[in-house]
């Protein structure tokens, strides 16, 4: 089974492998800058695990766990 952005620990830097999901959800994730090959640094995770704070392409981004689960990483 492949890892998703939801499985990444704080302080890790990973690379986007592919996006799952379809339609508007996938489009929204791509619009946030999470595209294939993009480096993603996990800054912190909220106390209850939602949302996850990321640094992507030089800016900060908060992503819900449900959305993070759609992003496969390596």
MIVEXRO-283235 format. One line per field, with one value per residue: residue number from 1; residue in three letters; x, y, z of N, C-alpha, C, O, CB in turn. Coordinates in pm, whole numbers, plus 50000, padded with zeros to 5 digits. Each point is the difference from the previous one (the first is absolute). Glycine has a CB too. Layout:
BEGIN
k <- c(NUM; ...) .
r <- c(ala; ...) .
nu <- c(X; ...) .
nv <- c(Y; ...) .
nw <- c(Z; ...) .
cau <- c(X; ...) .
cav <- c(Y; ...) .
caw <- c(Z; ...) .
cu <- c(X; ...) .
cv <- c(Y; ...) .
cw <- c(Z; ...) .
ou <- c(X; ...) .
ov <- c(Y; ...) .
ow <- c(Z; ...) .
cbu <- c(X; ...) .
cbv <- c(Y; ...) .
cbw <- c(Z; ...) .
This chain:
BEGIN
k <- c(1; 2; 3; 4; 5; 6; 7; 8; 9; 10; 11; 12; 13; 14; 15; 16; 17; 18; 19; 20; 21; 22; 23; 24; 25; 26; 27; 28; 29; 30; 31; 32; 33; 34; 35; 36; 37; 38; 39; 40; 41; 42; 43; 44; 45; 46; 47; 48; 49; 50; 51; 52; 53; 54; 55; 56; 57; 58; 59; 60; 61; 62; 63; 64; 65; 66; 67; 68; 69; 70; 71; 72; 73; 74) .
r <- c(unk; unk; unk; unk; unk; unk; unk; unk; unk; unk; unk; unk; unk; unk; unk; unk; unk; unk; unk; unk; unk; unk; unk; unk; unk; unk; unk; unk; unk; unk; unk; unk; unk; unk; unk; unk; unk; unk; unk; unk; unk; unk; unk; unk; unk; unk; unk; unk; unk; unk; unk; unk; unk; unk; unk; unk; unk; unk; unk; unk; unk; unk; unk; unk; unk; unk; unk; unk; unk; unk; unk; unk; unk; unk) .
nu <- c(50084; 50144; 50080; 49714; 50167; 49896; 50318; 50128; 50108; 49927; 50232; 49888; 50142; 49749; 50078; 49669; 50054; 49753; 49809; 49861; 49766; 49844; 49977; 50087; 50226; 50203; 49953; 50095; 50279; 50079; 49941; 50229; 50230; 49885; 50182; 50107; 50245; 49875; 50286; 49728; 50207; 49773; 50017; 49863; 49831; 49788; 50098; 49845; 50281; 49901; 50192; 50238; 50119; 50087; 50247; 49815; 50279; 50177; 49715; 49976; 49819; 49805; 50001; 49708; 50191; 49834; 50256; 50210; 49843; 50086; 50337; 50087; 50241; 50218) .
nv <- c(49880; 50223; 50113; 50143; 50248; 49787; 49916; 50311; 49942; 50306; 50035; 49883; 50193; 49800; 50053; 50059; 49665; 50150; 50222; 49715; 50146; 49998; 50296; 50224; 49814; 50050; 50312; 50037; 49857; 50187; 50268; 49913; 50013; 49675; 49994; 49714; 50090; 50135; 49958; 49921; 50162; 49799; 50343; 49792; 49751; 50252; 49887; 49832; 49932; 50306; 50287; 49836; 50316; 49909; 50190; 49963; 50160; 50118; 49910; 49885; 49778; 49995; 49703; 49962; 49770; 50024; 50119; 49793; 49758; 50138; 49975; 49674; 50128; 49861) .
nw <- c(50000; 49801; 50280; 49966; 50048; 50230; 50045; 50056; 50305; 50021; 49759; 49702; 49782; 49871; 49716; 49983; 49946; 49895; 50092; 50117; 49889; 49748; 49963; 50104; 50126; 49771; 49994; 50297; 49959; 49757; 50163; 50219; 49741; 49989; 49680; 50026; 50215; 50285; 50170; 50187; 50225; 50166; 50099; 50169; 49973; 50098; 50287; 49784; 49794; 49891; 49967; 49998; 50078; 49684; 50015; 49698; 49871; 50300; 50174; 50284; 49850; 50274; 49834; 50161; 50114; 49729; 49853; 50122; 49845; 49704; 50064; 49880; 50193; 49841) .
cau <- c(49916; 50082; 49980; 49934; 50039; 49943; 50090; 50129; 50025; 50044; 50142; 50039; 49981; 49968; 49972; 49870; 50011; 49880; 49877; 49884; 49879; 49962; 49915; 50028; 50092; 50134; 50028; 50029; 50131; 50099; 50001; 50078; 50142; 50042; 50004; 50103; 50139; 50015; 50052; 49908; 50057; 49893; 50035; 49941; 49869; 49917; 49990; 49908; 50040; 49939; 50066; 50145; 50060; 50107; 50065; 50001; 50042; 50033; 49892; 49941; 49872; 49935; 49923; 49924; 50050; 49930; 50067; 50138; 49995; 49992; 50131; 50100; 50133; 50114) .
cav <- c(50120; 50121; 50100; 50123; 50118; 49983; 49916; 50066; 50055; 50139; 50018; 49924; 50058; 49892; 50041; 49950; 49896; 50015; 50041; 49914; 50082; 50044; 50117; 50124; 49978; 49990; 50133; 50090; 49962; 50047; 50146; 50036; 49984; 49861; 49928; 49896; 50044; 50114; 49971; 50043; 49991; 49999; 50093; 49952; 49937; 50050; 49905; 49888; 49939; 50066; 49972; 49982; 50120; 49967; 50105; 49954; 50105; 50124; 50058; 49909; 49947; 49907; 49901; 49906; 49861; 49931; 50040; 49952; 49857; 49983; 50032; 49895; 50058; 49908) .
caw <- c(50000; 49992; 50105; 49959; 50078; 50134; 50080; 50020; 50134; 50005; 49973; 49882; 49867; 49906; 49863; 49954; 49899; 49915; 50068; 49981; 50001; 49867; 49988; 50072; 50113; 49943; 49945; 50113; 50052; 49902; 50008; 50120; 49968; 50024; 49874; 49993; 50007; 50092; 50134; 50105; 50135; 50099; 50108; 50125; 49994; 50109; 50111; 49972; 49874; 49884; 49872; 49993; 49942; 49907; 49923; 49861; 49906; 50070; 50079; 50099; 49957; 50092; 49923; 50082; 49991; 49890; 49876; 50008; 49971; 49855; 49941; 50019; 50010; 50002) .
cu <- c(50088; 49965; 49928; 50048; 49949; 50096; 50131; 50010; 50047; 50151; 50049; 49977; 49979; 49971; 49868; 50021; 49882; 49880; 49890; 49876; 49971; 49919; 50046; 50101; 50144; 50046; 50043; 50140; 50111; 50013; 50079; 50149; 50053; 49991; 50116; 50141; 50026; 50054; 49903; 50067; 49885; 50044; 49945; 49863; 49922; 49983; 49908; 50027; 49945; 49999; 50151; 50055; 50123; 50068; 50016; 50039; 50021; 49885; 49940; 49858; 49946; 49909; 49926; 50054; 49935; 50066; 50142; 50007; 49999; 50135; 50100; 50139; 50108; 50110) .
cv <- c(50125; 50098; 50121; 50114; 49991; 49926; 50069; 50061; 50145; 50006; 49925; 50081; 49884; 50058; 49938; 49901; 50008; 50041; 49900; 50089; 50047; 50129; 50119; 49984; 49996; 50135; 50096; 49971; 50049; 50152; 50049; 49982; 49860; 49921; 49903; 50059; 50114; 49954; 50058; 49978; 50007; 50082; 49956; 49938; 50051; 49892; 49882; 49938; 50067; 50150; 49976; 50127; 49965; 50126; 49942; 50118; 50135; 50067; 49896; 49965; 49908; 49909; 49908; 49859; 49925; 50033; 49946; 49852; 49973; 50023; 49890; 50062; 49892; 50060) .
cw <- c(50000; 50112; 49943; 50090; 50143; 50093; 50038; 50139; 49989; 49978; 49878; 49872; 49904; 49863; 49956; 49886; 49904; 50084; 49969; 50006; 49859; 50008; 50082; 50113; 49949; 49947; 50111; 50057; 49906; 50004; 50122; 49976; 50025; 49870; 49999; 50001; 50096; 50135; 50103; 50134; 50099; 50121; 50134; 49975; 50120; 50107; 49973; 49864; 49874; 50024; 50015; 49935; 49919; 49948; 49860; 49912; 50068; 50074; 50092; 49961; 50108; 49919; 50096; 49978; 49884; 49866; 49995; 49961; 49848; 49931; 50032; 49996; 49992; 50085) .
ou <- c(50101; 49890; 50014; 50069; 50055; 49995; 50078; 49904; 50052; 50076; 50114; 49906; 50081; 49992; 49973; 50068; 50018; 50000; 49979; 50012; 50074; 49958; 50119; 50080; 50088; 50115; 50096; 50076; 50102; 50110; 50054; 50081; 50118; 49899; 50089; 50031; 50115; 49956; 49953; 50047; 49918; 50090; 50073; 49938; 50051; 50008; 50031; 49924; 50037; 49948; 50055; 49951; 50091; 49943; 50067; 49937; 49969; 50019; 50017; 49925; 50074; 49921; 50057; 50052; 50067; 50012; 50047; 50101; 50033; 50014; 50043; 50027; 49973; 50106) .
ov <- c(50005; 49999; 50033; 49977; 50063; 50018; 49945; 50056; 50042; 49922; 50019; 50078; 49906; 50122; 49883; 50030; 50003; 49985; 49962; 50122; 49971; 50043; 50028; 50090; 50066; 50040; 50076; 50092; 50051; 50053; 50111; 50037; 49974; 49935; 50009; 50092; 50035; 49899; 50113; 49890; 50092; 49960; 49988; 50020; 50002; 49881; 49888; 49916; 49962; 50040; 50006; 50043; 49933; 50109; 49898; 50106; 50104; 50108; 49880; 50082; 49918; 50047; 49954; 49967; 49921; 49913; 49957; 49953; 49890; 49974; 49987; 50087; 49881; 49939) .
ow <- c(50069; 50054; 49882; 50099; 50091; 50122; 50079; 50052; 49897; 50056; 49958; 49991; 49996; 49983; 50029; 49902; 49878; 50122; 49885; 50011; 49907; 50107; 50008; 50026; 50056; 50018; 49984; 50031; 50045; 49988; 49999; 50085; 49981; 49974; 50086; 49924; 50025; 50055; 49985; 50030; 49993; 50074; 50098; 49895; 50112; 49970; 50042; 49953; 49889; 50104; 50110; 49897; 50048; 50002; 49981; 50007; 49943; 50056; 49980; 49948; 50055; 49918; 50099; 49894; 49933; 49914; 49894; 49947; 49956; 49880; 50115; 49917; 50011; 50016) .
cbu <- c(49716; 50127; 50194; 49728; 49944; 49775; 49821; 50106; 50004; 49735; 49915; 50039; 50062; 49916; 50275; 49819; 50108; 50090; 50090; 50106; 49971; 50044; 49698; 49691; 49733; 49842; 49737; 49677; 49796; 49838; 49724; 49726; 49909; 50024; 49805; 49808; 49904; 49855; 50289; 49750; 50302; 49830; 49933; 50187; 50037; 49870; 50013; 49904; 49976; 49910; 49771; 50034; 49824; 49934; 50056; 49886; 49907; 50150; 49935; 50220; 49993; 50090; 50109; 49743; 49971; 49773; 49812; 49949; 49844; 49748; 49908; 49820; 49933; 49837) .
cbv <- c(49870; 49971; 49889; 49894; 50074; 49981; 49860; 49991; 49727; 50137; 50012; 49708; 50301; 49738; 50137; 50187; 49850; 49844; 50281; 49674; 50103; 49720; 49818; 49982; 49806; 49719; 49883; 49921; 49747; 49749; 49893; 49895; 50262; 50078; 50185; 49764; 49890; 50219; 49889; 50055; 50014; 49812; 50195; 50154; 49789; 50273; 50301; 50194; 49831; 49758; 50131; 49700; 50202; 49683; 50206; 49717; 49775; 49921; 50283; 50016; 50100; 50120; 50057; 50180; 50080; 50095; 50251; 50216; 50073; 50099; 50260; 49739; 50305; 49971) .
cbw <- c(50054; 49699; 50237; 49817; 49699; 49777; 49809; 49703; 50190; 50102; 50282; 50130; 50057; 50204; 49919; 50166; 50284; 49719; 50103; 50092; 50330; 49814; 49950; 49916; 50069; 49922; 49831; 50023; 50068; 49867; 49886; 50059; 50073; 50266; 49795; 49949; 49744; 49829; 49931; 49828; 49934; 49847; 49736; 50232; 49768; 49869; 50107; 50190; 50237; 49846; 49780; 50087; 50143; 49935; 50223; 50039; 49879; 49773; 49838; 50230; 49702; 50273; 49711; 50095; 50314; 50217; 50098; 50234; 50261; 50133; 49904; 49980; 50128; 49757) .
